[in-house]
């Protein structure tokens, strides 16, 4: 009888602990903003904030993704912003100021604005392959009928 009590106690603790782990291990699904630093601006007073951090040039886009690693589709195309990496904050610039900044730094906006292949299409291909394998597995399979012929 003592062994049964120990077993029930251990089983109850296991179930309780697994519920706590599963409650904290939620897979994030939804839209998120993604900032990628694309150019390190010079560390001069022109690009220095009041807190002593320096600004860089980054792209900002919004994507709908699964678990932060599968971007399913882009909800907002990328745009150039000024980014403080240490505080993870960004600032929008008016188009005229952005063009002036790019001219003074001798940069071309088209070089920075594109998205990598995986971000744009890669996850879609993975989802399509996954659905294709699921569909292939659900298709009925018939064994070929073997007929014997006597010669």
Secondary structure, 3 states (H helix, E strand, C coil): CHHHHHHHHHHHHHHHHHHHHHHHCCCCEEEEEEEEEEECCCCCHHHECCCCCECEEEEEEEEEEECCCEEEEEEEEEEEEEEECCCCEEECCCHHHHHHHHHHCCCCHHHCCCCCHHHHHHHHHHHHHHHHHHHHHHCCCCCCCCCCCCC
